[in-house]
């Protein structure tokens, strides 16, 4: 099978010749350089191109986005300059005033230019897929369906004060998030129908800590879930499967997510009580097994296990998903930081190739 055929089989819950592997999230330039066999000068002259070359050498079938460090002295996706300090210095009163001046849902929808936005999405997807060659590019679509994490705009303190103290403003944000999320879903649906977007769409909301949701499930069920259900309709109607990026302990929210139409998970964490053994047995609202991107943890497994342990965990994930009919695409729970030994990354990929050898021998 080609990489695309292998992934398509997993997405459709059919048995591929071996379990496909996803790449794109190694947040360690030194690892990428070693895999690609280049020096630092070559890497920093074209980090995207070198990274694609490295994942090709690893044998990745697809790229779930592509992590490129923002500068030579950093490897992090989130730092002191990003969303945890959004709008530093903005008061709660300022945030409320800004929400009041934001357009209502109907006005916001009327202001969106579908053809312009679709042209930009189409160009971006085609350009990156051309660079990826035989590997399938799966571009993340953050904010698709609906948006609940408005702390990226107002900061944590202001946003959670709005949710807890000003329900009318919070509801307005949920409704606006639904407008923008459904708009993005319509764009993806058209791109999928035109054959330039994969049959899955990867997205999600970081709304959980290690101890559970940061907003009560009751609030989410009342205000967020209706928007998410409506927002996912365009992709579900054309047969594009929504794959949700989990964060922290998401267990309380899973019934809501499946009710909204989620058909797969990525990012679930065994250290938060959600293991591959449980996820492989879960079902969509239509009773189908899930598409799974995972399951190796980047905190409790990839940095601390031996290569042999990583191989065993990989083989176990492949076996348990196969037994339960789940569509496994081998990946990690999040970005692979420099604390993960390169040997463990190689071991994960080697275990997938062993799966191909076993399957081939079984056929003979």
C-alpha positions as CSV (number, residue, x, y, z in Angstrom):
1,X,0.0,0.0,0.0
2,X,1.0,3.6,-0.5
3,X,1.0,6.0,2.4
4,X,-2.2,7.5,1.3
5,X,-3.9,4.1,0.8
6,X,-2.7,3.0,4.2
7,X,-4.1,6.0,5.9
8,X,-7.3,5.9,3.9
9,X,-7.8,2.3,5.1
10,X,-7.3,3.3,8.7
11,X,-9.7,6.3,8.4
12,X,-12.3,4.0,6.9
13,X,-11.8,1.4,9.7
14,X,-10.4,-1.2,7.2
15,X,-7.3,-3.2,7.8
16,X,-4.2,-1.7,6.1
17,X,-1.0,-3.7,5.2
18,X,0.5,-2.2,8.4
19,X,-0.5,0.4,11.0
20,X,0.2,3.9,9.5
21,X,2.4,6.3,11.3
22,X,2.0,10.1,11.6
23,X,4.7,12.7,12.0
24,X,5.1,16.4,12.2
25,X,5.4,17.1,16.0
26,X,9.1,16.5,16.8
27,X,9.9,19.8,18.6
28,X,13.6,19.2,18.7
29,X,15.7,20.5,15.8
30,X,18.7,18.4,16.8
31,X,16.7,15.2,16.3
32,X,15.4,16.4,12.9
33,X,19.0,17.2,11.9
34,X,20.2,13.8,12.8
35,X,17.4,12.0,11.1
36,X,17.8,14.1,7.9
37,X,21.6,13.9,8.1
38,X,22.2,17.7,7.9
39,X,24.0,20.3,9.9
40,X,22.5,23.3,11.7
41,X,23.2,25.7,8.9
42,X,21.3,23.5,6.4
43,X,18.5,23.0,8.8
44,X,17.9,26.7,9.6
45,X,18.2,27.6,5.9
46,X,15.0,25.6,5.3
47,X,13.6,24.0,8.5
48,X,10.3,23.1,6.7
49,X,12.0,21.3,3.9
50,X,14.5,19.5,6.1
51,X,11.8,18.4,8.5
52,X,9.7,16.9,5.6
53,X,12.9,15.1,4.5
54,X,13.4,13.7,8.0
55,X,9.9,12.4,8.4
56,X,10.2,10.8,5.0
57,X,13.3,9.0,6.1
58,X,11.5,7.9,9.3
59,X,8.8,6.3,7.1
60,X,5.9,8.5,8.2
61,X,2.8,8.1,6.1
62,X,1.3,11.5,7.0
63,X,2.1,14.7,8.7
64,X,-0.3,16.1,11.3
65,X,0.7,19.7,10.7
66,X,4.4,20.4,10.8
67,X,6.2,21.8,13.9
68,X,8.9,24.3,13.1
69,X,10.5,26.2,16.0
70,X,9.9,29.9,16.0
71,X,13.6,30.8,16.5
72,X,17.0,29.2,16.9
73,X,17.0,29.3,20.7
74,X,13.6,27.8,21.3
75,X,11.6,24.6,20.7
76,X,8.3,25.3,22.4
77,X,4.9,25.8,21.0
78,X,3.7,27.7,24.0
79,X,5.8,30.2,25.9
80,X,5.6,33.5,27.9
81,X,4.6,35.4,24.7
82,X,1.6,33.3,23.8
83,X,-2.0,32.8,24.9
84,X,-1.4,32.4,28.7
85,X,-0.7,36.1,28.7
86,X,-3.1,37.3,26.0
87,X,-4.0,41.0,26.3
88,X,-1.6,41.6,29.2
89,X,-2.9,44.5,31.2
90,X,-6.5,44.4,29.9
91,X,-9.0,44.8,32.7
92,X,-12.1,42.8,33.1
93,X,-14.1,45.9,32.4
94,X,-12.2,46.4,29.1
95,X,-12.9,42.8,28.2
96,X,-16.6,43.2,28.8
97,X,-16.7,46.4,26.8
98,X,-14.9,44.6,23.9
99,X,-17.4,41.8,24.0
100,X,-20.3,44.2,23.9
101,X,-18.8,45.9,20.8
102,X,-18.3,42.6,19.0
103,X,-20.9,41.8,16.3
104,X,-23.9,39.6,17.0
105,X,-24.0,36.2,15.3
106,X,-26.1,37.2,12.3
107,X,-23.9,40.3,11.6
108,X,-20.7,38.2,12.0
109,X,-22.0,35.6,9.6
110,X,-22.9,38.3,7.0
111,X,-19.4,39.8,7.2
112,X,-17.6,36.5,6.3
113,X,-16.3,36.1,2.7
114,X,-16.5,32.4,1.8
115,X,-14.9,32.6,-1.6
116,X,-12.0,34.6,-0.4
117,X,-11.4,32.4,2.6
118,X,-11.8,29.2,0.5
119,X,-9.2,30.5,-2.0
120,X,-6.7,31.0,0.7
121,X,-7.4,27.6,2.3
122,X,-7.1,25.8,-1.1
123,X,-3.8,27.5,-1.9
124,X,-2.4,26.6,1.5
125,X,-3.4,23.0,1.4
126,X,-2.2,22.4,-2.1
127,X,1.1,24.1,-1.5
128,X,1.9,22.1,1.6
129,X,0.8,18.8,0.1
130,X,3.1,19.4,-2.9
131,X,6.0,19.9,-0.4
132,X,5.0,16.7,1.5
133,X,5.1,14.5,-1.6
134,X,4.0,11.0,-0.9
135,X,3.2,11.8,2.7
136,X,-0.4,12.9,3.3
137,X,-0.6,16.4,4.9
138,X,-3.4,16.7,7.5
139,X,-3.6,20.4,8.3
140,X,-5.0,21.1,11.8
141,X,-8.1,23.3,11.7
142,X,-8.2,24.9,15.1
143,X,-11.6,26.5,15.9
144,X,-13.5,24.3,13.5
145,X,-17.1,23.6,14.5
146,X,-17.2,26.0,17.4
147,X,-14.9,27.9,19.8
148,X,-15.0,27.7,23.6
149,X,-11.4,28.8,24.5
150,X,-11.7,32.5,24.2
151,X,-8.9,32.9,26.8
152,X,-6.6,33.1,23.7
153,X,-8.2,36.5,23.1
154,X,-8.9,37.8,26.6
155,X,-6.5,35.9,28.8
156,X,-7.4,33.2,31.4
157,X,-8.5,35.4,34.3
158,X,-10.7,37.7,32.3
159,X,-12.3,34.9,30.3
160,X,-13.1,32.7,33.2
161,X,-14.5,35.7,35.1
162,X,-16.8,36.3,32.1
163,X,-17.9,32.7,32.1
164,X,-18.6,32.7,35.8
165,X,-20.1,36.1,36.3
166,X,-21.5,37.3,33.0
167,X,-23.5,34.5,31.4
168,X,-25.0,36.8,28.7
169,X,-21.6,37.8,27.5
170,X,-20.3,34.2,27.7
171,X,-23.3,33.0,25.6
172,X,-22.5,35.7,23.0
173,X,-19.0,34.3,22.8
174,X,-20.2,30.8,22.3
175,X,-22.6,31.9,19.6
176,X,-19.9,33.8,17.8
177,X,-17.6,30.8,18.1
178,X,-20.3,28.7,16.5
179,X,-20.6,31.1,13.6
180,X,-16.8,31.1,12.9
181,X,-16.5,27.4,13.6
182,X,-19.3,26.4,11.2
183,X,-17.8,28.7,8.5
184,X,-14.5,26.9,8.8
185,X,-16.3,23.6,8.6
186,X,-18.0,24.7,5.4
187,X,-14.6,25.5,3.9
188,X,-13.2,22.1,4.8
189,X,-16.2,20.3,3.5
190,X,-15.8,22.0,0.1
191,X,-12.1,21.2,0.0
192,X,-12.8,17.6,0.9
193,X,-15.5,17.4,-1.9
194,X,-13.0,18.8,-4.4
195,X,-10.5,16.2,-3.4
196,X,-7.8,18.4,-1.9
197,X,-8.5,17.8,1.8
198,X,-8.1,14.4,3.5
199,X,-11.1,12.4,4.7
200,X,-10.5,13.5,8.3
201,X,-10.2,16.9,9.9
202,X,-8.1,17.4,13.0
203,X,-9.0,20.1,15.5
204,X,-10.0,20.6,19.2
205,X,-10.1,22.8,22.2
206,X,-7.7,22.9,25.2
207,X,-10.4,23.2,27.9
208,X,-9.1,20.6,30.4
209,X,-6.4,20.5,33.0
210,X,-5.0,17.3,34.4
211,X,-7.9,17.3,36.9
212,X,-10.8,17.8,34.5
213,X,-12.6,20.6,32.5
214,X,-11.8,24.2,33.3
215,X,-15.5,25.0,32.6
216,X,-18.3,23.0,34.1
217,X,-19.8,20.3,31.8
218,X,-23.2,21.8,32.6
219,X,-22.2,25.1,31.0
220,X,-20.6,23.3,28.1
221,X,-23.6,21.2,27.5
222,X,-25.9,24.2,27.6
223,X,-24.0,26.7,25.5
224,X,-21.1,25.0,23.7
225,X,-22.5,21.6,22.6
226,X,-25.4,23.0,20.5
227,X,-22.9,25.2,18.6
228,X,-20.5,22.3,18.1
229,X,-23.2,20.0,16.9
230,X,-24.4,22.5,14.4
231,X,-20.9,23.5,13.5
232,X,-19.8,20.0,12.6
233,X,-22.7,19.3,10.3
234,X,-21.0,20.5,7.1
235,X,-18.1,18.1,7.4
236,X,-20.2,15.2,8.7
237,X,-22.6,15.6,5.8
238,X,-19.9,15.1,3.2
239,X,-18.2,12.2,5.1
240,X,-15.2,13.9,6.5
241,X,-14.5,12.5,10.0
242,X,-13.8,15.0,12.8
243,X,-10.9,14.0,15.0
244,X,-10.7,15.8,18.4
245,X,-7.5,16.8,20.0
246,X,-7.9,16.1,23.7
247,X,-6.1,17.8,26.5
248,X,-5.7,16.8,30.2
249,X,-8.5,14.8,31.8
250,X,-11.2,15.0,29.1
251,X,-13.3,12.0,30.3
252,X,-16.2,14.0,31.6
253,X,-16.6,15.7,28.2
254,X,-16.4,12.6,26.0
255,X,-20.1,11.9,26.0
256,X,-20.8,15.5,24.9
257,X,-18.1,15.3,22.1
258,X,-19.4,12.0,20.8
259,X,-23.0,13.4,20.8
260,X,-21.7,16.3,18.7
261,X,-20.4,13.9,16.1
262,X,-16.7,13.5,17.0
263,X,-15.4,10.3,15.3
264,X,-11.9,10.0,16.6
265,X,-9.5,11.2,19.3
266,X,-5.9,12.4,19.6
267,X,-4.0,13.6,22.6
268,X,-5.7,11.5,25.3
269,X,-3.3,10.9,28.2
270,X,-2.9,7.7,30.1
271,X,-1.5,9.7,33.0
272,X,-5.0,11.3,33.2
273,X,-6.7,8.0,33.3
274,X,-7.5,7.5,29.7
275,X,-5.7,4.5,28.2
276,X,-5.6,3.0,24.7
277,X,-7.4,0.0,26.1
278,X,-10.4,2.1,26.9
279,X,-10.3,4.4,23.9
280,X,-10.1,1.4,21.5
281,X,-13.4,0.2,22.9
282,X,-15.2,3.5,22.6
283,X,-17.8,4.1,19.9
284,X,-19.2,7.1,18.0
285,X,-22.8,8.2,18.3
286,X,-23.5,5.8,15.3
287,X,-21.9,2.9,17.0
288,X,-18.7,2.9,15.0
289,X,-15.2,2.4,16.3
290,X,-13.0,5.4,16.6
291,X,-10.2,6.7,14.4
292,X,-7.3,7.0,16.8
293,X,-4.2,9.2,16.5
294,X,-1.9,8.0,19.3
295,X,-1.4,6.7,21.9
296,X,2.2,7.1,23.2
297,X,2.4,9.7,26.0
298,X,5.1,12.4,25.7
299,X,5.3,12.8,29.5
300,X,5.1,9.4,31.1
301,X,6.3,7.1,28.3
302,X,8.3,8.6,25.4
303,X,10.9,10.4,27.6
304,X,11.4,7.8,30.3
305,X,10.8,4.3,28.8
306,X,13.5,2.2,27.1
307,X,13.3,1.6,23.4
308,X,12.2,-2.0,24.1
309,X,9.4,-0.7,26.3
310,X,8.3,1.7,23.5
311,X,8.2,-1.1,21.1
312,X,6.1,-3.2,23.5
313,X,3.7,-0.3,24.1
314,X,3.5,0.3,20.3
315,X,2.8,-3.4,19.6
316,X,0.1,-3.4,22.4
317,X,-1.6,-0.4,20.9
318,X,-1.6,-2.0,17.5
319,X,-3.0,-5.2,18.9
320,X,-5.8,-3.7,21.0
321,X,-7.0,-1.4,18.3
322,X,-7.0,-4.3,15.8
323,X,-9.1,-6.4,18.2
324,X,-11.6,-3.7,18.6
325,X,-11.8,-2.5,15.0
326,X,-10.4,1.0,15.8
327,X,-8.6,2.8,13.0
328,X,-5.2,3.4,14.6
329,X,-2.7,5.9,13.2
330,X,0.4,5.7,15.3
331,X,1.3,9.0,16.9
332,X,2.0,10.7,20.3
333,X,-0.2,12.5,22.7
334,X,1.5,15.9,21.9
335,X,4.7,17.5,20.7
336,X,7.9,15.4,21.1
337,X,10.2,17.7,23.1
338,X,14.0,17.4,23.5
339,X,13.6,15.2,26.6
340,X,12.5,12.4,24.4
341,X,15.5,10.3,23.3
342,X,15.8,9.9,19.5
343,X,16.1,6.1,20.1
344,X,12.6,6.1,21.4
345,X,11.2,7.9,18.3
346,X,13.0,5.4,16.1
347,X,11.7,2.5,18.2
348,X,8.1,3.6,17.7
349,X,8.6,3.7,13.9
350,X,10.4,0.3,13.9
351,X,7.5,-1.3,15.7
352,X,5.2,-0.1,13.0
353,X,7.4,-1.7,10.3
354,X,7.5,-4.9,12.3
355,X,3.7,-4.9,12.1
356,X,4.0,-4.8,8.3
357,X,6.4,-7.7,8.4
358,X,4.1,-9.8,10.6
359,X,1.1,-9.0,8.4
360,X,3.1,-9.9,5.2
361,X,4.2,-13.3,6.7
362,X,0.6,-14.0,7.7
363,X,-0.5,-13.6,4.2
364,X,2.2,-15.9,2.9
